[in-house]
Amino acid sequence: MAADVLATSHDGIYIAVQCKHTRTGRNVGAATMYEVNDTAVPEHGAGVALVVTNGGFTKSALSFATRHEIRTVGRDDLAKWADGPLTLAHIPGKVNAGY
């Protein structure tokens, strides 16, 4: 149901994460964002929907993600997250009210 990881942050926010592995030079498309949007809150009750990839995102995927407050982590941010300086608080987007 479009969530590879379900987690709770240290401050109690429930997070649904969709992970996408891509070939070099490939981008995650809008279809992934549609799936995540349809399941993160209604199926999983997540306060944050997050899509993480080792690649990038198409313009339409980023546009949809912005409109629906889905947080995105692409290749560059993934490296920062792995090294420690990037946290969920630094990833743009809002926490859904009530979760």
DSSP file (Angstrom, degrees, kcal/mol; ACC not computed):
  #  RESIDUE AA STRUCTURE BP1 BP2  ACC     N-H-->O    O-->H-N    N-H-->O    O-->H-N    TCO  KAPPA ALPHA  PHI   PSI    X-CA   Y-CA   Z-CA
    1    1 A M              0   0    0      0, 0.0    42,-0.1     0, 0.0    43,-0.1   0.000 360.0 360.0 360.0  48.2    0.0    0.0    0.0
    2    2 A A        +     0   0    0      1,-0.1     2,-0.4    37,-0.0    37,-0.1   0.756 360.0 103.5  58.5  32.1    2.7    2.5   -1.1
    3    3 A A        +     0   0    0      1,-0.1    15,-0.3    15,-0.1     3,-0.1  -0.917  36.4 173.6-142.9 117.5    4.7    2.4    2.1
    4    4 A D  S    S+     0   0    0     13,-2.6     2,-0.4    -2,-0.4    14,-0.2   0.749  78.9  30.2 -88.6 -27.7    7.9    0.6    2.5
    5    5 A V  E     -A   17   0A   0     12,-2.1    12,-3.1     2,-0.0     2,-0.5  -0.999  60.7-169.4-135.6 132.2    8.6    1.9    6.0
    6    6 A L  E     +A   16   0A   0     -2,-0.4     2,-0.3    10,-0.2    10,-0.2  -0.992  27.8 158.3-117.5 125.4    6.2    3.0    8.7
    7    7 A A  E     -A   15   0A   0      8,-2.4     8,-3.6    -2,-0.5     2,-0.4  -0.917  38.2-131.6-144.3 164.3    7.9    4.8   11.6
    8    8 A T  E     -A   14   0A   0     -2,-0.3     6,-0.2     6,-0.2    -2,-0.0  -0.991  28.2-132.1-121.1 128.3    7.3    7.2   14.4
    9    9 A S    >   -     0   0    0      4,-2.9     3,-2.2    -2,-0.4     6,-0.0  -0.194  33.1 -97.8 -71.5 169.1    9.7   10.1   14.8
   10   10 A H  T 3  S+     0   0    0      1,-0.3    -1,-0.1     2,-0.1    -2,-0.0   0.740 126.5  52.2 -61.3 -22.0   11.2   11.0   18.2
   11   11 A D  T 3  S-     0   0    0      2,-0.1    -1,-0.3     0, 0.0    -2,-0.1   0.186 125.8 -98.5-101.6  17.6    8.5   13.6   18.7
   12   12 A G  S <  S+     0   0    0     -3,-2.2     2,-0.5     1,-0.3    -2,-0.1   0.596  71.7 145.9  86.4  12.9    5.6   11.1   18.0
   13   13 A I        -     0   0    0     34,-0.0    -4,-2.9    33,-0.0     2,-0.4  -0.735  45.4-134.0 -87.2 127.4    4.9   11.9   14.3
   14   14 A Y  E     -A    8   0A   0     85,-0.7    33,-2.6    -2,-0.5    34,-1.5  -0.681  25.7-163.0 -82.8 129.5    3.8    8.8   12.4
   15   15 A I  E     -Ab   7  48A   0     -8,-3.6    -8,-2.4    -2,-0.4     2,-0.5  -0.944  16.1-159.4-123.3 131.5    5.6    8.6    9.0
   16   16 A A  E     -Ab   6  49A   0     32,-2.6    34,-2.6    -2,-0.4     2,-0.5  -0.955  18.8-167.4-107.4 121.7    4.8    6.6    5.9
   17   17 A V  E     -Ab   5  50A   0    -12,-3.1   -13,-2.6    -2,-0.5   -12,-2.1  -0.934  12.7-164.8-116.5 128.2    7.9    6.3    3.6
   18   18 A Q  E     - b   0  51A   0     32,-2.8    34,-2.7    -2,-0.5     2,-0.4  -0.957  14.3-157.1-106.3 124.0    7.9    5.0    0.0
   19   19 A C  E     - b   0  52A   0     -2,-0.5     2,-0.5    32,-0.2    34,-0.2  -0.871   7.9-170.2-105.7 132.4   11.4    4.1   -1.2
   20   20 A K  E     - b   0  53A   0     32,-3.0    34,-1.2    -2,-0.4     2,-0.5  -0.969   8.1-160.6-127.3 118.5   12.3    4.1   -4.9
   21   21 A H        -     0   0    0     -2,-0.5     2,-0.3    32,-0.2    32,-0.0  -0.846  20.4-175.3 -93.5 127.9   15.5    2.7   -6.3
   22   22 A T        -     0   0    0     -2,-0.5     2,-0.1     4,-0.1     3,-0.1  -0.837  28.1-107.4-121.3 159.6   16.2    4.0   -9.8
   23   23 A R    >   -     0   0    0     -2,-0.3     3,-2.3     1,-0.2    -1,-0.0  -0.461  62.6 -70.9 -74.3 158.6   18.8    3.3  -12.4
   24   24 A T  T 3  S+     0   0    0      1,-0.3    -1,-0.2    -2,-0.1     3,-0.1  -0.251 123.2  15.2 -53.1 131.0   21.4    6.1  -12.9
   25   25 A G  T 3  S+     0   0    0      1,-0.3    -1,-0.3    -3,-0.1     2,-0.2   0.421  98.5 123.3  84.6  -1.3   19.8    9.1  -14.5
   26   26 A R    <   -     0   0    0     -3,-2.3    30,-1.3    32,-0.0     2,-0.3  -0.618  45.8-150.9 -94.2 153.6   16.2    8.0  -13.9
   27   27 A N  E     -d   56   0B   0     -2,-0.2     2,-0.3    28,-0.2    30,-0.3  -0.918  20.4-112.1-123.4 150.0   13.6   10.0  -12.0
   28   28 A V  E     -d   57   0B   0     28,-3.0    30,-2.6    -2,-0.3    33,-0.2  -0.645  41.6-142.0 -76.1 133.0   10.6    9.0   -9.9
   29   29 A G    >>  -     0   0    0     -2,-0.3     3,-1.0    28,-0.2     4,-0.9  -0.327  24.7 -95.6 -96.1 177.4    7.4   10.0  -11.7
   30   30 A A  H 3> S+     0   0    0      1,-0.2     4,-2.3     2,-0.2     5,-0.2   0.776 113.3  72.5 -63.0 -29.5    4.1   11.5  -10.6
   31   31 A A  H 3> S+     0   0    0      1,-0.2     4,-2.0     2,-0.2    -1,-0.2   0.872  95.8  52.5 -56.9 -37.2    2.4    8.0  -10.5
   32   32 A T  H <> S+     0   0    0     -3,-1.0     4,-2.4     1,-0.2    -1,-0.2   0.910 108.2  50.7 -63.5 -41.6    4.4    7.2   -7.3
   33   33 A M  H  X S+     0   0    0     -4,-0.9     4,-2.7     1,-0.2    -2,-0.2   0.885 107.5  53.4 -64.2 -38.4    3.2   10.5   -5.8
   34   34 A Y  H  X S+     0   0    0     -4,-2.3     4,-2.0     2,-0.2    -1,-0.2   0.931 110.3  47.5 -61.2 -44.8   -0.4    9.6   -6.6
   35   35 A E  H  X S+     0   0    0     -4,-2.0     4,-0.9     2,-0.2    -2,-0.2   0.926 113.7  46.4 -61.9 -46.3    0.0    6.2   -4.9
   36   36 A V  H >X S+     0   0    0     -4,-2.4     4,-2.9     1,-0.2     3,-0.8   0.914 111.7  51.6 -63.8 -42.9    1.5    7.7   -1.8
   37   37 A N  H 3< S+     0   0    0     -4,-2.7     4,-0.4     1,-0.2    -1,-0.2   0.863 108.8  51.9 -62.0 -36.1   -1.1   10.4   -1.6
   38   38 A D  H 3< S+     0   0    0     -4,-2.0    -1,-0.2    -5,-0.2    -2,-0.2   0.663 124.3  23.8 -75.7 -15.9   -3.9    7.8   -1.8
   39   39 A T  H <X>S+     0   0    0     -4,-0.9     5,-1.7    -3,-0.8     4,-1.5   0.716  97.6  79.9-122.7 -27.9   -2.5    5.7    1.0
   40   40 A A  T  <5S+     0   0    0     -4,-2.9     6,-2.6    -5,-0.2     4,-0.3   0.921 112.7  17.5 -55.6 -53.3   -0.3    7.6    3.5
   41   41 A V  T  >5S+     0   0    0     -4,-0.4     4,-1.6    -5,-0.3    -1,-0.2   0.944 130.0  44.5 -85.6 -53.0   -3.1    9.3    5.5
   42   42 A P  T  45S+     0   0    0      0, 0.0    -2,-0.2     0, 0.0    -3,-0.1   0.891 128.2  25.0 -63.6 -39.9   -6.2    7.2    4.6
   43   43 A E  T  <5S+     0   0    0     -4,-1.5    -3,-0.2   -42,-0.1    -2,-0.1   0.846 137.0  26.1 -91.9 -37.1   -4.6    3.8    4.9
   44   44 A H  T  4<S-     0   0    0     -5,-1.7    -3,-0.2    -4,-0.3    -4,-0.1   0.589  90.3-130.4-106.3 -13.2   -1.7    4.3    7.3
   45   45 A G     <  +     0   0    0     -4,-1.6    -4,-0.3    -6,-0.3   -31,-0.2   0.806  45.2 173.4  67.7  29.2   -2.8    7.4    9.3
   46   46 A A        -     0   0    0     -6,-2.6   -31,-0.2    -7,-0.2    -1,-0.2  -0.427  36.4-159.1 -76.0 143.3    0.5    9.1    8.7
   47   47 A G  S    S+     0   0    0    -33,-2.6    49,-3.1     1,-0.2     2,-0.4   0.642  87.3  35.6 -86.3 -20.1    1.2   12.6    9.7
   48   48 A V  E     -b   15   0A   0    -34,-1.5   -32,-2.6    47,-0.2     2,-0.5  -0.999  66.8-159.8-136.7 131.7    4.0   12.8    7.1
   49   49 A A  E     -b   16   0A   0     20,-0.5    22,-2.8    -2,-0.4     2,-0.4  -0.947  20.3-177.6-107.0 131.6    4.2   11.2    3.7
   50   50 A L  E     -bc  17  71A   0    -34,-2.6   -32,-2.8    -2,-0.5     2,-0.5  -0.995  18.0-163.1-136.3 132.5    7.8   10.9    2.4
   51   51 A V  E     -bc  18  72A   0     20,-2.5    22,-2.5    -2,-0.4     2,-0.4  -0.977  14.0-171.4-116.0 125.4    9.2    9.5   -0.9
   52   52 A V  E     +bc  19  73A   0    -34,-2.7   -32,-3.0    -2,-0.5     2,-0.3  -0.946   8.9 169.2-119.0 134.5   12.9    8.7   -0.9
   53   53 A T  E     -b   20   0A   0     20,-2.5    25,-0.2    -2,-0.4   -32,-0.2  -0.981  42.0-137.5-142.2 154.9   15.0    7.8   -3.9
   54   54 A N  S    S+     0   0    0    -34,-1.2   -33,-0.1    -2,-0.3    20,-0.1   0.437  99.4  42.0 -84.9  -0.9   18.6    7.3   -5.0
   55   55 A G  S    S-     0   0    0    -35,-0.4    20,-3.0     1,-0.2    -2,-0.2   0.069  96.6 -87.2-113.2-135.7   17.7    9.3   -8.1
   56   56 A G  E     -d   27   0B   0    -30,-1.3   -28,-3.0    18,-0.2     2,-0.3  -0.535  31.4-105.4-129.2-164.1   15.6   12.4   -8.7
   57   57 A F  E     -d   28   0B   0    -30,-0.3   -28,-0.2    -2,-0.2     2,-0.0  -0.967  26.5-116.0-131.2 144.8   12.0   13.4   -9.4
   58   58 A T     >  -     0   0    0    -30,-2.6     4,-2.3    -2,-0.3     5,-0.2  -0.341  33.8-110.2 -70.5 162.4   10.2   14.5  -12.5
   59   59 A K  H  > S+     0   0    0      1,-0.2     4,-2.5     2,-0.2     5,-0.2   0.901 120.5  51.4 -60.5 -41.0    8.8   18.1  -12.6
   60   60 A S  H  > S+     0   0    0      2,-0.2     4,-2.3     1,-0.2    -1,-0.2   0.867 108.6  51.2 -67.0 -34.9    5.3   16.7  -12.5
   61   61 A A  H  > S+     0   0    0    -33,-0.2     4,-2.6     2,-0.2    -2,-0.2   0.927 112.6  45.4 -65.5 -44.8    6.1   14.5   -9.4
   62   62 A L  H  X S+     0   0    0     -4,-2.3     4,-2.3     2,-0.2    -2,-0.2   0.881 112.1  52.2 -66.9 -37.6    7.6   17.5   -7.5
   63   63 A S  H  X S+     0   0    0     -4,-2.5     4,-2.2     2,-0.2    -2,-0.2   0.936 112.9  44.0 -63.3 -46.7    4.7   19.7   -8.5
   64   64 A F  H  X S+     0   0    0     -4,-2.3     4,-2.0     1,-0.2    -2,-0.2   0.919 112.4  53.1 -63.5 -44.0    2.2   17.1   -7.2
   65   65 A A  H  <>S+     0   0    0     -4,-2.6     5,-2.5     1,-0.2     4,-0.4   0.902 109.7  48.6 -59.1 -42.3    4.2   16.5   -4.1
   66   66 A T  H ><5S+     0   0    0     -4,-2.3     3,-1.0     1,-0.2    -1,-0.2   0.936 111.6  48.5 -63.9 -46.9    4.3   20.2   -3.3
   67   67 A R  H 3<5S+     0   0    0     -4,-2.2    -1,-0.2     1,-0.2    -2,-0.2   0.820 120.1  37.8 -63.4 -31.0    0.5   20.6   -3.8
   68   68 A H  T 3<5S-     0   0    0     -4,-2.0    -1,-0.2    -5,-0.2    -2,-0.2   0.240 110.3-116.8-108.8  11.9   -0.2   17.6   -1.6
   69   69 A E  T < 5 +     0   0    0     -3,-1.0     2,-0.6    -4,-0.4   -20,-0.5   0.836  56.9 156.6  57.6  39.0    2.5   18.2    1.0
   70   70 A I      < -     0   0    0     -5,-2.5    -1,-0.2    -6,-0.2     2,-0.2  -0.849  38.6-133.0 -91.5 125.6    4.4   15.0    0.3
   71   71 A R  E     -c   50   0A   0    -22,-2.8   -20,-2.5    -2,-0.6     2,-0.4  -0.545  21.0-156.6 -80.4 145.5    8.0   15.4    1.3
   72   72 A T  E     -c   51   0A   0     20,-0.3     2,-0.4   -22,-0.2   -20,-0.2  -0.965  15.0-171.1-127.9 141.0   10.7   14.3   -1.1
   73   73 A V  E     -c   52   0A   0    -22,-2.5   -20,-2.5    -2,-0.4     2,-0.1  -0.952  16.7-177.3-130.0 111.2   14.3   13.2   -0.6
   74   74 A G     >  -     0   0    0     -2,-0.4     4,-3.0   -22,-0.2     5,-0.2  -0.253  47.3 -71.9 -96.1-171.9   16.3   12.8   -3.8
   75   75 A R  H  > S+     0   0    0    -20,-3.0     4,-1.8     1,-0.2     5,-0.2   0.869 128.7  45.2 -51.2 -50.3   19.9   11.6   -4.4
   76   76 A D  H  > S+     0   0    0      1,-0.2     4,-1.6     2,-0.2    -1,-0.2   0.926 117.5  43.6 -65.0 -44.9   21.7   14.7   -3.0
   77   77 A D  H  > S+     0   0    0      1,-0.2     4,-2.7     2,-0.2    -1,-0.2   0.845 108.9  59.0 -69.0 -32.3   19.5   15.0    0.1
   78   78 A L  H  X S+     0   0    0     -4,-3.0     4,-2.5   -25,-0.2    -1,-0.2   0.902 105.0  49.8 -61.8 -40.4   19.7   11.2    0.7
   79   79 A A  H  X S+     0   0    0     -4,-1.8     4,-1.8    -5,-0.2    -1,-0.2   0.906 112.0  48.0 -63.9 -41.3   23.5   11.5    0.9
   80   80 A K  H  X S+     0   0    0     -4,-1.6     6,-1.1     2,-0.2     4,-0.8   0.890 111.5  50.4 -65.2 -39.0   23.1   14.4    3.4
   81   81 A W  H >< S+     0   0    0     -4,-2.7     3,-0.7     1,-0.2    -2,-0.2   0.915 110.0  49.9 -65.8 -42.6   20.6   12.3    5.4
   82   82 A A  H 3< S+     0   0    0     -4,-2.5    -1,-0.2     1,-0.2    -2,-0.2   0.848 111.1  49.5 -64.4 -34.3   23.0    9.3    5.5
   83   83 A D  H 3< S-     0   0    0     -4,-1.8    -1,-0.2    -5,-0.2    -2,-0.2   0.580 116.7-114.7 -83.3 -10.1   25.8   11.5    6.7
   84   84 A G  S << S+     0   0    0     -4,-0.8    -3,-0.2    -3,-0.7    -4,-0.1   0.050  89.1  98.2 108.9 -28.3   23.7   13.1    9.5
   85   85 A P  S    S+     0   0    0      0, 0.0     2,-0.5     0, 0.0    -4,-0.2   0.739  73.5  72.4 -74.5 -17.5   23.2   16.8    8.8
   86   86 A L        +     0   0    0     -6,-1.1     2,-0.3    -9,-0.1    -2,-0.2  -0.826  61.2 175.0 -98.5 130.7   19.7   16.4    7.2
   87   87 A T    >>  -     0   0    0     -2,-0.5     3,-1.7     1,-0.0     4,-0.5  -0.803  48.1 -98.9-123.6 169.0   16.8   15.5    9.5
   88   88 A L  G >4 S+     0   0    0      1,-0.3     3,-1.3    -2,-0.3    -1,-0.0   0.844 121.8  62.7 -55.4 -34.9   13.1   15.2    8.8
   89   89 A A  G 34 S+     0   0    0      1,-0.3    -1,-0.3     3,-0.0     4,-0.1   0.756 100.9  52.7 -63.5 -23.9   12.6   18.7   10.2
   90   90 A H  G <4 S+     0   0    0     -3,-1.7    -1,-0.3     2,-0.1    -2,-0.2   0.546  87.2  93.9 -88.5  -8.9   14.8   20.1    7.3
   91   91 A I  S << S-     0   0    0     -3,-1.3   -18,-0.1    -4,-0.5   -20,-0.1  -0.763  86.0-114.3 -88.4 119.9   12.7   18.4    4.6
   92   92 A P        +     0   0    0      0, 0.0   -20,-0.3     0, 0.0     2,-0.2  -0.140  69.9  77.7 -56.2 145.7   10.1   20.8    3.3
   93   93 A G        -     0   0    0    -22,-0.1     2,-0.3    -4,-0.1   -23,-0.1  -0.616  68.9 -92.8 136.3 166.4    6.5   20.0    3.9
   94   94 A K        -     0   0    0     -2,-0.2     2,-0.5   -25,-0.1   -23,-0.1  -0.701  27.9-116.3-109.4 161.1    3.9   20.1    6.6
   95   95 A V        -     0   0    0     -2,-0.3   -47,-0.2   -47,-0.1     2,-0.2  -0.839  40.8-110.8 -92.0 131.6    2.7   17.6    9.1
   96   96 A N    >   -     0   0    0    -49,-3.1     3,-1.3    -2,-0.5    -1,-0.0  -0.430  38.2-107.9 -65.4 132.2   -1.0   16.7    8.6
   97   97 A A  T 3  S+     0   0    0      1,-0.2    -1,-0.1    -2,-0.2    -3,-0.0  -0.250  99.3  28.9 -59.3 143.0   -3.1   18.0   11.4
   98   98 A G  T 3         0   0    0     -3,-0.1    -1,-0.2     1,-0.0    -2,-0.1   0.413 360.0 360.0  89.6  -1.9   -4.5   15.5   13.8
   99   99 A Y    <         0   0    0     -3,-1.3   -85,-0.7   -52,-0.1   -52,-0.2   0.387 360.0 360.0-119.7 360.0   -1.7   13.0   13.6
